[in-house]
Amino acid sequence: MAHHKSTIKRIRQTATRTERNRYYRTRFKNIVKAVTTAAEANDKTAAQEAFKVANKQIHKMVSKGFLKKTTAARKVSRLNILVNKIAA
């Protein structure tokens, strides 16, 4: 067990951040999965709606510090390509 005040605080901070990141990680996976599932089912309208939600949420994760801006842009770009490949 830690004895220094600063170390005790660091342990608390790590626990909080771990919990927050776990939420964002799960949310991220579910958002991406919703888009890919709709795209694989060739459901263009559902894929477009899921993509709108994904785009907004992924960029919100950037502002929260969970993702880097370039990583988010790459993920969104790939999802957009996937959605646009669906034949109407």
N, CA, C and O atoms as a CHARMM CRD file, in Angstrom:
* protein
*
  352
    1    1 MET  N      0.84500  -1.18600   0.00000 PROA 1      0.00000
    2    1 MET  CA     0.00000   0.00000   0.00000 PROA 1      0.00000
    3    1 MET  C      0.88900   1.24800   0.00000 PROA 1      0.00000
    4    1 MET  O      1.96500   1.27000   0.59700 PROA 1      0.00000
    5    2 ALA  N      0.40900   2.26600  -0.67900 PROA 2      0.00000
    6    2 ALA  CA     1.17400   3.51000  -0.79400 PROA 2      0.00000
    7    2 ALA  C      1.16200   4.27100   0.53000 PROA 2      0.00000
    8    2 ALA  O      0.19800   4.20900   1.29400 PROA 2      0.00000
    9    3 HSD  N      2.25600   4.98800   0.78200 PROA 3      0.00000
   10    3 HSD  CA     2.37200   5.75000   2.01900 PROA 3      0.00000
   11    3 HSD  C      2.36600   7.24900   1.78500 PROA 3      0.00000
   12    3 HSD  O      2.02300   8.01300   2.68800 PROA 3      0.00000
   13    4 HSD  N      2.74000   7.68200   0.59000 PROA 4      0.00000
   14    4 HSD  CA     2.80800   9.11700   0.30600 PROA 4      0.00000
   15    4 HSD  C      1.45400   9.62700  -0.16100 PROA 4      0.00000
   16    4 HSD  O      0.70000   8.92400  -0.83400 PROA 4      0.00000
   17    5 LYS  N      1.16700  10.86800   0.21400 PROA 5      0.00000
   18    5 LYS  CA    -0.10500  11.47500  -0.18400 PROA 5      0.00000
   19    5 LYS  C     -0.25600  11.50800  -1.70100 PROA 5      0.00000
   20    5 LYS  O     -1.31400  11.18800  -2.24200 PROA 5      0.00000
   21    6 SER  N      0.81500  11.89700  -2.37200 PROA 6      0.00000
   22    6 SER  CA     0.75400  12.02500  -3.83200 PROA 6      0.00000
   23    6 SER  C      0.49900  10.67100  -4.49800 PROA 6      0.00000
   24    6 SER  O     -0.20300  10.59600  -5.50600 PROA 6      0.00000
   25    7 THR  N      1.06000   9.61900  -3.94200 PROA 7      0.00000
   26    7 THR  CA     0.86900   8.28700  -4.50200 PROA 7      0.00000
   27    7 THR  C     -0.55300   7.80100  -4.27800 PROA 7      0.00000
   28    7 THR  O     -1.14100   7.16400  -5.15200 PROA 7      0.00000
   29    8 ILE  N     -1.09900   8.09600  -3.12700 PROA 8      0.00000
   30    8 ILE  CA    -2.48200   7.73500  -2.82800 PROA 8      0.00000
   31    8 ILE  C     -3.42300   8.45100  -3.79400 PROA 8      0.00000
   32    8 ILE  O     -4.37700   7.85800  -4.29600 PROA 8      0.00000
   33    9 LYS  N     -3.14800   9.72700  -4.05000 PROA 9      0.00000
   34    9 LYS  CA    -3.95800  10.50200  -4.99200 PROA 9      0.00000
   35    9 LYS  C     -3.84700   9.91200  -6.39900 PROA 9      0.00000
   36    9 LYS  O     -4.84500   9.80200  -7.11100 PROA 9      0.00000
   37   10 ARG  N     -2.63500   9.53500  -6.79400 PROA 10     0.00000
   38   10 ARG  CA    -2.42700   8.94100  -8.11100 PROA 10     0.00000
   39   10 ARG  C     -3.23100   7.65300  -8.26900 PROA 10     0.00000
   40   10 ARG  O     -3.79000   7.40000  -9.33700 PROA 10     0.00000
   41   11 ILE  N     -3.29400   6.85000  -7.23400 PROA 11     0.00000
   42   11 ILE  CA    -4.06200   5.60400  -7.27600 PROA 11     0.00000
   43   11 ILE  C     -5.54200   5.90700  -7.48700 PROA 11     0.00000
   44   11 ILE  O     -6.21500   5.23700  -8.27000 PROA 11     0.00000
   45   12 ARG  N     -6.04500   6.92100  -6.78200 PROA 12     0.00000
   46   12 ARG  CA    -7.44200   7.33600  -6.96300 PROA 12     0.00000
   47   12 ARG  C     -7.69300   7.81900  -8.38300 PROA 12     0.00000
   48   12 ARG  O     -8.69200   7.45400  -9.00200 PROA 12     0.00000
   49   13 GLN  N     -6.79200   8.63500  -8.89500 PROA 13     0.00000
   50   13 GLN  CA    -6.95000   9.17600 -10.24800 PROA 13     0.00000
   51   13 GLN  C     -6.93300   8.06600 -11.29400 PROA 13     0.00000
   52   13 GLN  O     -7.71900   8.08100 -12.24200 PROA 13     0.00000
   53   14 THR  N     -6.03700   7.11200 -11.11500 PROA 14     0.00000
   54   14 THR  CA    -5.93400   5.99900 -12.05300 PROA 14     0.00000
   55   14 THR  C     -7.22700   5.18700 -12.07400 PROA 14     0.00000
   56   14 THR  O     -7.70000   4.79500 -13.14100 PROA 14     0.00000
   57   15 ALA  N     -7.78900   4.93800 -10.90900 PROA 15     0.00000
   58   15 ALA  CA    -9.03600   4.17800 -10.83200 PROA 15     0.00000
   59   15 ALA  C    -10.16500   4.91200 -11.54400 PROA 15     0.00000
   60   15 ALA  O    -10.95200   4.29900 -12.26500 PROA 15     0.00000
   61   16 THR  N    -10.24500   6.21500 -11.34300 PROA 16     0.00000
   62   16 THR  CA   -11.28800   7.02100 -11.98900 PROA 16     0.00000
   63   16 THR  C    -11.12900   7.01400 -13.49200 PROA 16     0.00000
   64   16 THR  O    -12.10100   6.82800 -14.22400 PROA 16     0.00000
   65   17 ARG  N     -9.91400   7.21700 -13.95400 PROA 17     0.00000
   66   17 ARG  CA    -9.65200   7.26300 -15.39700 PROA 17     0.00000
   67   17 ARG  C     -9.87900   5.90200 -16.05000 PROA 17     0.00000
   68   17 ARG  O    -10.38300   5.82300 -17.17000 PROA 17     0.00000
   69   18 THR  N     -9.50900   4.83400 -15.34800 PROA 18     0.00000
   70   18 THR  CA    -9.71500   3.49500 -15.86800 PROA 18     0.00000
   71   18 THR  C    -11.19800   3.23000 -16.08500 PROA 18     0.00000
   72   18 THR  O    -11.59900   2.68600 -17.11400 PROA 18     0.00000
   73   19 GLU  N    -11.99800   3.61500 -15.11400 PROA 19     0.00000
   74   19 GLU  CA   -13.44600   3.41900 -15.21200 PROA 19     0.00000
   75   19 GLU  C    -14.03100   4.22500 -16.36300 PROA 19     0.00000
   76   19 GLU  O    -14.86400   3.72200 -17.11700 PROA 19     0.00000
   77   20 ARG  N    -13.60200   5.46500 -16.49900 PROA 20     0.00000
   78   20 ARG  CA   -14.08900   6.34000 -17.56900 PROA 20     0.00000
   79   20 ARG  C    -13.69000   5.78500 -18.93000 PROA 20     0.00000
   80   20 ARG  O    -14.50800   5.74200 -19.84900 PROA 20     0.00000
   81   21 ASN  N    -12.43000   5.35900 -19.06300 PROA 21     0.00000
   82   21 ASN  CA   -11.95100   4.83700 -20.34000 PROA 21     0.00000
   83   21 ASN  C    -12.64200   3.52600 -20.70500 PROA 21     0.00000
   84   21 ASN  O    -12.86300   3.25000 -21.88400 PROA 21     0.00000
   85   22 ARG  N    -12.98000   2.72500 -19.71400 PROA 22     0.00000
   86   22 ARG  CA   -13.68600   1.47300 -19.97500 PROA 22     0.00000
   87   22 ARG  C    -15.05400   1.77000 -20.59800 PROA 22     0.00000
   88   22 ARG  O    -15.48100   1.09400 -21.53400 PROA 22     0.00000
   89   23 TYR  N    -15.73500   2.79300 -20.06400 PROA 23     0.00000
   90   23 TYR  CA   -17.03200   3.20100 -20.61200 PROA 23     0.00000
   91   23 TYR  C    -16.87400   3.64000 -22.06000 PROA 23     0.00000
   92   23 TYR  O    -17.63000   3.19800 -22.92500 PROA 23     0.00000
   93   24 TYR  N    -15.90200   4.50600 -22.33400 PROA 24     0.00000
   94   24 TYR  CA   -15.70400   5.02100 -23.68100 PROA 24     0.00000
   95   24 TYR  C    -15.27800   3.91300 -24.65300 PROA 24     0.00000
   96   24 TYR  O    -15.70900   3.90000 -25.80600 PROA 24     0.00000
   97   25 ARG  N    -14.44400   2.99600 -24.19300 PROA 25     0.00000
   98   25 ARG  CA   -13.98800   1.90400 -25.04200 PROA 25     0.00000
   99   25 ARG  C    -15.17200   1.03400 -25.47800 PROA 25     0.00000
  100   25 ARG  O    -15.29700   0.68200 -26.65100 PROA 25     0.00000
  101   26 THR  N    -16.02600   0.69700 -24.52900 PROA 26     0.00000
  102   26 THR  CA   -17.20300  -0.11300 -24.82400 PROA 26     0.00000
  103   26 THR  C    -18.15500   0.63100 -25.75400 PROA 26     0.00000
  104   26 THR  O    -18.67400   0.06200 -26.71500 PROA 26     0.00000
  105   27 ARG  N    -18.37600   1.90200 -25.45900 PROA 27     0.00000
  106   27 ARG  CA   -19.26300   2.73000 -26.28200 PROA 27     0.00000
  107   27 ARG  C    -18.73800   2.82300 -27.71000 PROA 27     0.00000
  108   27 ARG  O    -19.50700   2.73500 -28.66700 PROA 27     0.00000
  109   28 PHE  N    -17.43500   3.00000 -27.84900 PROA 28     0.00000
  110   28 PHE  CA   -16.80600   3.11100 -29.16000 PROA 28     0.00000
  111   28 PHE  C    -17.02200   1.83700 -29.97700 PROA 28     0.00000
  112   28 PHE  O    -17.40500   1.89300 -31.14600 PROA 28     0.00000
  113   29 LYS  N    -16.77000   0.68600 -29.34100 PROA 29     0.00000
  114   29 LYS  CA   -16.94700  -0.58600 -30.03400 PROA 29     0.00000
  115   29 LYS  C    -18.39100  -0.77900 -30.48700 PROA 29     0.00000
  116   29 LYS  O    -18.63800  -1.23100 -31.60500 PROA 29     0.00000
  117   30 ASN  N    -19.34700  -0.43700 -29.62000 PROA 30     0.00000
  118   30 ASN  CA   -20.75700  -0.60800 -29.95200 PROA 30     0.00000
  119   30 ASN  C    -21.19000   0.31200 -31.08600 PROA 30     0.00000
  120   30 ASN  O    -21.99100  -0.08100 -31.93400 PROA 30     0.00000
  121   31 ILE  N    -20.66400   1.53300 -31.10200 PROA 31     0.00000
  122   31 ILE  CA   -21.00500   2.49100 -32.15300 PROA 31     0.00000
  123   31 ILE  C    -20.51200   1.98100 -33.50200 PROA 31     0.00000
  124   31 ILE  O    -21.25200   1.99000 -34.48600 PROA 31     0.00000
  125   32 VAL  N    -19.26200   1.53900 -33.54000 PROA 32     0.00000
  126   32 VAL  CA   -18.67700   1.04300 -34.78200 PROA 32     0.00000
  127   32 VAL  C    -19.40300  -0.21900 -35.23800 PROA 32     0.00000
  128   32 VAL  O    -19.64900  -0.40800 -36.42900 PROA 32     0.00000
  129   33 LYS  N    -19.73800  -1.06900 -34.29300 PROA 33     0.00000
  130   33 LYS  CA   -20.42000  -2.31800 -34.61800 PROA 33     0.00000
  131   33 LYS  C    -21.80200  -2.05700 -35.21100 PROA 33     0.00000
  132   33 LYS  O    -22.23300  -2.77900 -36.10900 PROA 33     0.00000
  133   34 ALA  N    -22.49700  -1.04000 -34.72300 PROA 34     0.00000
  134   34 ALA  CA   -23.81800  -0.71400 -35.25000 PROA 34     0.00000
  135   34 ALA  C    -23.73700  -0.32300 -36.72100 PROA 34     0.00000
  136   34 ALA  O    -24.58100  -0.72000 -37.52500 PROA 34     0.00000
  137   35 VAL  N    -22.72000   0.45700 -37.06600 PROA 35     0.00000
  138   35 VAL  CA   -22.54800   0.87700 -38.46500 PROA 35     0.00000
  139   35 VAL  C    -22.18100  -0.31800 -39.33400 PROA 35     0.00000
  140   35 VAL  O    -22.76500  -0.51000 -40.40000 PROA 35     0.00000
  141   36 THR  N    -21.23100  -1.11300 -38.89700 PROA 36     0.00000
  142   36 THR  CA   -20.78300  -2.24500 -39.71400 PROA 36     0.00000
  143   36 THR  C    -21.88600  -3.29400 -39.86800 PROA 36     0.00000
  144   36 THR  O    -22.02100  -3.89100 -40.93500 PROA 36     0.00000
  145   37 THR  N    -22.66400  -3.52200 -38.83300 PROA 37     0.00000
  146   37 THR  CA   -23.75600  -4.49000 -38.91600 PROA 37     0.00000
  147   37 THR  C    -24.80100  -4.04200 -39.92500 PROA 37     0.00000
  148   37 THR  O    -25.27600  -4.84000 -40.73300 PROA 37     0.00000
  149   38 ALA  N    -25.15700  -2.76300 -39.87800 PROA 38     0.00000
  150   38 ALA  CA   -26.12700  -2.23200 -40.83700 PROA 38     0.00000
  151   38 ALA  C    -25.57300  -2.27000 -42.25400 PROA 38     0.00000
  152   38 ALA  O    -26.31400  -2.53300 -43.20100 PROA 38     0.00000
  153   39 ALA  N    -24.29000  -2.01200 -42.40900 PROA 39     0.00000
  154   39 ALA  CA   -23.66800  -2.03700 -43.73000 PROA 39     0.00000
  155   39 ALA  C    -23.62400  -3.45700 -44.28900 PROA 39     0.00000
  156   39 ALA  O    -23.87000  -3.66800 -45.47600 PROA 39     0.00000
  157   40 GLU  N    -23.31200  -4.42500 -43.43700 PROA 40     0.00000
  158   40 GLU  CA   -23.26300  -5.81800 -43.88200 PROA 40     0.00000
  159   40 GLU  C    -24.64400  -6.33700 -44.26700 PROA 40     0.00000
  160   40 GLU  O    -24.77100  -7.23200 -45.10300 PROA 40     0.00000
  161   41 ALA  N    -25.68200  -5.76400 -43.64500 PROA 41     0.00000
  162   41 ALA  CA   -27.04800  -6.16700 -43.96300 PROA 41     0.00000
  163   41 ALA  C    -27.57500  -5.42900 -45.18600 PROA 41     0.00000
  164   41 ALA  O    -28.72700  -5.62300 -45.57500 PROA 41     0.00000
  165   42 ASN  N    -26.74100  -4.57900 -45.80400 PROA 42     0.00000
  166   42 ASN  CA   -27.11000  -3.76700 -46.97500 PROA 42     0.00000
  167   42 ASN  C    -28.31600  -2.87100 -46.70600 PROA 42     0.00000
  168   42 ASN  O    -29.12800  -2.62700 -47.59800 PROA 42     0.00000
  169   43 ASP  N    -28.42600  -2.38800 -45.48300 PROA 43     0.00000
  170   43 ASP  CA   -29.50500  -1.47300 -45.10200 PROA 43     0.00000
  171   43 ASP  C    -28.93700  -0.05500 -45.10900 PROA 43     0.00000
  172   43 ASP  O    -28.37100   0.40500 -44.11700 PROA 43     0.00000
  173   44 LYS  N    -29.09600   0.62500 -46.23800 PROA 44     0.00000
  174   44 LYS  CA   -28.45600   1.93100 -46.42900 PROA 44     0.00000
  175   44 LYS  C    -28.97700   2.97100 -45.44200 PROA 44     0.00000
  176   44 LYS  O    -28.18700   3.72400 -44.87300 PROA 44     0.00000
  177   45 THR  N    -30.28400   3.02700 -45.23000 PROA 45     0.00000
  178   45 THR  CA   -30.82900   4.06200 -44.34000 PROA 45     0.00000
  179   45 THR  C    -30.38600   3.84500 -42.89700 PROA 45     0.00000
  180   45 THR  O    -30.02500   4.79700 -42.20500 PROA 45     0.00000
  181   46 ALA  N    -30.41300   2.59700 -42.44700 PROA 46     0.00000
  182   46 ALA  CA   -29.97900   2.30000 -41.08100 PROA 46     0.00000
  183   46 ALA  C    -28.48900   2.58700 -40.91700 PROA 46     0.00000
  184   46 ALA  O    -28.05700   3.09000 -39.88000 PROA 46     0.00000
  185   47 ALA  N    -27.70900   2.26500 -41.94400 PROA 47     0.00000
  186   47 ALA  CA   -26.26900   2.51400 -41.88900 PROA 47     0.00000
  187   47 ALA  C    -25.98100   4.01100 -41.84100 PROA 47     0.00000
  188   47 ALA  O    -25.09400   4.45300 -41.11200 PROA 47     0.00000
  189   48 GLN  N    -26.72300   4.78200 -42.60900 PROA 48     0.00000
  190   48 GLN  CA   -26.52200   6.23400 -42.61100 PROA 48     0.00000
  191   48 GLN  C    -26.88600   6.85100 -41.26600 PROA 48     0.00000
  192   48 GLN  O    -26.18400   7.73400 -40.77100 PROA 48     0.00000
  193   49 GLU  N    -27.98200   6.38600 -40.67700 PROA 49     0.00000
  194   49 GLU  CA   -28.38600   6.88700 -39.35300 PROA 49     0.00000
  195   49 GLU  C    -27.35300   6.50900 -38.29800 PROA 49     0.00000
  196   49 GLU  O    -26.97700   7.32800 -37.45900 PROA 49     0.00000
  197   50 ALA  N    -26.90000   5.26300 -38.35000 PROA 50     0.00000
  198   50 ALA  CA   -25.87800   4.81000 -37.39500 PROA 50     0.00000
  199   50 ALA  C    -24.58400   5.58200 -37.59500 PROA 50     0.00000
  200   50 ALA  O    -23.88400   5.88100 -36.62700 PROA 50     0.00000
  201   51 PHE  N    -24.25900   5.90700 -38.84400 PROA 51     0.00000
  202   51 PHE  CA   -23.04600   6.67000 -39.13000 PROA 51     0.00000
  203   51 PHE  C    -23.13800   8.08500 -38.57100 PROA 51     0.00000
  204   51 PHE  O    -22.15400   8.60900 -38.04900 PROA 51     0.00000
  205   52 LYS  N    -24.30500   8.70500 -38.67600 PROA 52     0.00000
  206   52 LYS  CA   -24.48800  10.05300 -38.11300 PROA 52     0.00000
  207   52 LYS  C    -24.21000  10.04400 -36.61100 PROA 52     0.00000
  208   52 LYS  O    -23.50800  10.91200 -36.09000 PROA 52     0.00000
  209   53 VAL  N    -24.77000   9.05500 -35.93000 PROA 53     0.00000
  210   53 VAL  CA   -24.55800   8.92800 -34.48300 PROA 53     0.00000
  211   53 VAL  C    -23.08300   8.66200 -34.19300 PROA 53     0.00000
  212   53 VAL  O    -22.50100   9.25700 -33.28600 PROA 53     0.00000
  213   54 ALA  N    -22.49300   7.76700 -34.96800 PROA 54     0.00000
  214   54 ALA  CA   -21.08700   7.40500 -34.76300 PROA 54     0.00000
  215   54 ALA  C    -20.18000   8.60800 -34.95900 PROA 54     0.00000
  216   54 ALA  O    -19.27700   8.83900 -34.15600 PROA 54     0.00000
  217   55 ASN  N    -20.40700   9.37100 -36.01000 PROA 55     0.00000
  218   55 ASN  CA   -19.59100  10.53800 -36.30700 PROA 55     0.00000
  219   55 ASN  C    -19.61300  11.52900 -35.14100 PROA 55     0.00000
  220   55 ASN  O    -18.56900  12.01600 -34.70600 PROA 55     0.00000
  221   56 LYS  N    -20.80600  11.81600 -34.64900 PROA 56     0.00000
  222   56 LYS  CA   -20.94300  12.76400 -33.54900 PROA 56     0.00000
  223   56 LYS  C    -20.27200  12.24400 -32.27600 PROA 56     0.00000
  224   56 LYS  O    -19.53900  12.97400 -31.60900 PROA 56     0.00000
  225   57 GLN  N    -20.52500  10.99400 -31.95200 PROA 57     0.00000
  226   57 GLN  CA   -19.99000  10.43000 -30.71300 PROA 57     0.00000
  227   57 GLN  C    -18.47000  10.26800 -30.75600 PROA 57     0.00000
  228   57 GLN  O    -17.79200  10.49800 -29.75500 PROA 57     0.00000
  229   58 ILE  N    -17.94200   9.87800 -31.90200 PROA 58     0.00000
  230   58 ILE  CA   -16.49200   9.70100 -32.01100 PROA 58     0.00000
  231   58 ILE  C    -15.79100  11.04600 -31.83900 PROA 58     0.00000
  232   58 ILE  O    -14.76700  11.13300 -31.16100 PROA 58     0.00000
  233   59 HSD  N    -16.33500  12.08400 -32.44700 PROA 59     0.00000
  234   59 HSD  CA   -15.71500  13.39400 -32.29200 PROA 59     0.00000
  235   59 HSD  C    -15.89300  13.94700 -30.87500 PROA 59     0.00000
  236   59 HSD  O    -15.07100  14.73500 -30.40700 PROA 59     0.00000
  237   60 LYS  N    -16.94800  13.54100 -30.20800 PROA 60     0.00000
  238   60 LYS  CA   -17.11500  13.93300 -28.81200 PROA 60     0.00000
  239   60 LYS  C    -16.04900  13.25500 -27.94500 PROA 60     0.00000
  240   60 LYS  O    -15.56300  13.84200 -26.97900 PROA 60     0.00000
  241   61 MET  N    -15.69400  12.02800 -28.29400 PROA 61     0.00000
  242   61 MET  CA   -14.64800  11.31600 -27.56800 PROA 61     0.00000
  243   61 MET  C    -13.29400  11.99600 -27.74000 PROA 61     0.00000
  244   61 MET  O    -12.44600  11.93200 -26.85100 PROA 61     0.00000
  245   62 VAL  N    -13.09400  12.64500 -28.88100 PROA 62     0.00000
  246   62 VAL  CA   -11.86700  13.41000 -29.09000 PROA 62     0.00000
  247   62 VAL  C    -11.81700  14.57600 -28.11500 PROA 62     0.00000
  248   62 VAL  O    -10.77900  14.83900 -27.50700 PROA 62     0.00000
  249   63 SER  N    -12.93200  15.27100 -27.96600 PROA 63     0.00000
  250   63 SER  CA   -12.95300  16.42800 -27.07600 PROA 63     0.00000
  251   63 SER  C    -12.78400  16.02400 -25.61800 PROA 63     0.00000
  252   63 SER  O    -12.31300  16.81600 -24.80100 PROA 63     0.00000
  253   64 LYS  N    -13.16900  14.78700 -25.28900 PROA 64     0.00000
  254   64 LYS  CA   -12.99400  14.28900 -23.91700 PROA 64     0.00000
  255   64 LYS  C    -11.59200  13.74000 -23.68100 PROA 64     0.00000
  256   64 LYS  O    -11.21900  13.44200 -22.54600 PROA 64     0.00000
  257   65 GLY  N    -10.80900  13.60700 -24.76300 PROA 65     0.00000
  258   65 GLY  CA    -9.44400  13.12900 -24.61500 PROA 65     0.00000
  259   65 GLY  C     -9.29200  11.62900 -24.71100 PROA 65     0.00000
  260   65 GLY  O     -8.21500  11.10300 -24.43000 PROA 65     0.00000
  261   66 PHE  N    -10.33200  10.93100 -25.09800 PROA 66     0.00000
  262   66 PHE  CA   -10.24700   9.47500 -25.20100 PROA 66     0.00000
  263   66 PHE  C     -9.52700   9.06100 -26.48000 PROA 66     0.00000
  264   66 PHE  O     -8.74700   8.10900 -26.47200 PROA 66     0.00000
  265   67 LEU  N     -9.78100   9.76600 -27.57300 PROA 67     0.00000
  266   67 LEU  CA    -9.15100   9.47900 -28.85500 PROA 67     0.00000
  267   67 LEU  C     -8.36400  10.67800 -29.33500 PROA 67     0.00000
  268   67 LEU  O     -8.66600  11.82200 -28.99400 PROA 67     0.00000
  269   68 LYS  N     -7.33800  10.39000 -30.14300 PROA 68     0.00000
  270   68 LYS  CA    -6.63100  11.47400 -30.81600 PROA 68     0.00000
  271   68 LYS  C     -7.44600  11.89800 -32.03000 PROA 68     0.00000
  272   68 LYS  O     -8.23500  11.12100 -32.56700 PROA 68     0.00000
  273   69 LYS  N     -7.24400  13.13600 -32.45100 PROA 69     0.00000
  274   69 LYS  CA    -8.00200  13.68400 -33.56600 PROA 69     0.00000
  275   69 LYS  C     -7.77700  12.88200 -34.85400 PROA 69     0.00000
  276   69 LYS  O     -8.72100  12.62200 -35.59900 PROA 69     0.00000
  277   70 THR  N     -6.53700  12.49600 -35.10700 PROA 70     0.00000
  278   70 THR  CA    -6.23300  11.77000 -36.34100 PROA 70     0.00000
  279   70 THR  C     -6.81500  10.35800 -36.32900 PROA 70     0.00000
  280   70 THR  O     -7.23900   9.84900 -37.36700 PROA 70     0.00000
  281   71 THR  N     -6.83400   9.73800 -35.17500 PROA 71     0.00000
  282   71 THR  CA    -7.41600   8.40200 -35.04800 PROA 71     0.00000
  283   71 THR  C     -8.90900   8.45800 -35.31800 PROA 71     0.00000
  284   71 THR  O     -9.45600   7.61000 -36.02300 PROA 71     0.00000
  285   72 ALA  N     -9.55900   9.45700 -34.75500 PROA 72     0.00000
  286   72 ALA  CA   -10.99500   9.62200 -34.96300 PROA 72     0.00000
  287   72 ALA  C    -11.29900   9.88200 -36.43200 PROA 72     0.00000
  288   72 ALA  O    -12.24900   9.32700 -36.98400 PROA 72     0.00000
  289   73 ALA  N    -10.49100  10.72700 -37.06100 PROA 73     0.00000
  290   73 ALA  CA   -10.70800  11.04600 -38.46800 PROA 73     0.00000
  291   73 ALA  C    -10.55400   9.78900 -39.32800 PROA 73     0.00000
  292   73 ALA  O    -11.32300   9.58200 -40.26700 PROA 73     0.00000
  293   74 ARG  N     -9.57700   8.96200 -39.01600 PROA 74     0.00000
  294   74 ARG  CA    -9.35900   7.72600 -39.76400 PROA 74     0.00000
  295   74 ARG  C    -10.53900   6.77100 -39.60100 PROA 74     0.00000
  296   74 ARG  O    -11.01500   6.19100 -40.57700 PROA 74     0.00000
  297   75 LYS  N    -11.00400   6.61200 -38.37300 PROA 75     0.00000
  298   75 LYS  CA   -12.12500   5.70600 -38.11200 PROA 75     0.00000
  299   75 LYS  C    -13.39200   6.18100 -38.82100 PROA 75     0.00000
  300   75 LYS  O    -14.10600   5.39000 -39.43800 PROA 75     0.00000
  301   76 VAL  N    -13.66000   7.48600 -38.72300 PROA 76     0.00000
  302   76 VAL  CA   -14.85400   8.04800 -39.35400 PROA 76     0.00000
  303   76 VAL  C    -14.75800   7.90100 -40.86900 PROA 76     0.00000
  304   76 VAL  O    -15.74400   7.56800 -41.52700 PROA 76     0.00000
  305   77 SER  N    -13.58400   8.14700 -41.41600 PROA 77     0.00000
  306   77 SER  CA   -13.38700   8.02600 -42.85100 PROA 77     0.00000
  307   77 SER  C    -13.65400   6.60200 -43.32700 PROA 77     0.00000
  308   77 SER  O    -14.31700   6.39700 -44.34400 PROA 77     0.00000
  309   78 ARG  N    -13.14900   5.64100 -42.60800 PROA 78     0.00000
  310   78 ARG  CA   -13.34800   4.24200 -42.99300 PROA 78     0.00000
  311   78 ARG  C    -14.80700   3.82100 -42.87600 PROA 78     0.00000
  312   78 ARG  O    -15.31000   3.06200 -43.70400 PROA 78     0.00000
  313   79 LEU  N    -15.48000   4.31500 -41.84700 PROA 79     0.00000
  314   79 LEU  CA   -16.90400   4.01100 -41.70500 PROA 79     0.00000
  315   79 LEU  C    -17.69600   4.64900 -42.84400 PROA 79     0.00000
  316   79 LEU  O    -18.62800   4.04600 -43.37600 PROA 79     0.00000
  317   80 ASN  N    -17.31700   5.87500 -43.21400 PROA 80     0.00000
  318   80 ASN  CA   -17.99400   6.57600 -44.29700 PROA 80     0.00000
  319   80 ASN  C    -17.83300   5.82700 -45.61200 PROA 80     0.00000
  320   80 ASN  O    -18.79300   5.69900 -46.37100 PROA 80     0.00000
  321   81 ILE  N    -16.63800   5.33400 -45.89000 PROA 81     0.00000
  322   81 ILE  CA   -16.38600   4.55600 -47.09200 PROA 81     0.00000
  323   81 ILE  C    -17.25500   3.29500 -47.08400 PROA 81     0.00000
  324   81 ILE  O    -17.82200   2.92300 -48.11100 PROA 81     0.00000
  325   82 LEU  N    -17.35600   2.64600 -45.93400 PROA 82     0.00000
  326   82 LEU  CA   -18.15200   1.44300 -45.79300 PROA 82     0.00000
  327   82 LEU  C    -19.62700   1.71700 -46.09000 PROA 82     0.00000
  328   82 LEU  O    -20.28500   0.93200 -46.77400 PROA 82     0.00000
  329   83 VAL  N    -20.13500   2.82300 -45.57800 PROA 83     0.00000
  330   83 VAL  CA   -21.53600   3.18200 -45.78600 PROA 83     0.00000
  331   83 VAL  C    -21.77300   3.54600 -47.24500 PROA 83     0.00000
  332   83 VAL  O    -22.79900   3.17700 -47.81600 PROA 83     0.00000
  333   84 ASN  N    -20.84600   4.25800 -47.84800 PROA 84     0.00000
  334   84 ASN  CA   -21.02700   4.67900 -49.23800 PROA 84     0.00000
  335   84 ASN  C    -20.92000   3.52700 -50.24400 PROA 84     0.00000
  336   84 ASN  O    -21.37400   3.65500 -51.38100 PROA 84     0.00000
  337   85 LYS  N    -20.32800   2.41600 -49.83400 PROA 85     0.00000
  338   85 LYS  CA   -20.21100   1.26500 -50.71300 PROA 85     0.00000
  339   85 LYS  C    -21.55000   0.54400 -50.89200 PROA 85     0.00000
  340   85 LYS  O    -21.73100  -0.19800 -51.85700 PROA 85     0.00000
  341   86 ILE  N    -22.47500   0.75800 -49.97700 PROA 86     0.00000
  342   86 ILE  CA   -23.76100   0.05400 -50.02300 PROA 86     0.00000
  343   86 ILE  C    -24.53900   0.52700 -51.24900 PROA 86     0.00000
  344   86 ILE  O    -24.70100   1.72700 -51.47000 PROA 86     0.00000
  345   87 ALA  N    -25.01400  -0.42400 -52.03600 PROA 87     0.00000
  346   87 ALA  CA   -25.82300  -0.09200 -53.21200 PROA 87     0.00000
  347   87 ALA  C    -27.22500   0.28900 -52.74700 PROA 87     0.00000
  348   87 ALA  O    -27.83800  -0.40900 -51.93900 PROA 87     0.00000
  349   88 ALA  N    -27.71100   1.38600 -53.26000 PROA 88     0.00000
  350   88 ALA  CA   -29.04600   1.88100 -52.83100 PROA 88     0.00000
  351   88 ALA  C    -30.16500   1.05800 -53.38200 PROA 88     0.00000
  352   88 ALA  O    -31.33200   1.34500 -53.11400 PROA 88     0.00000
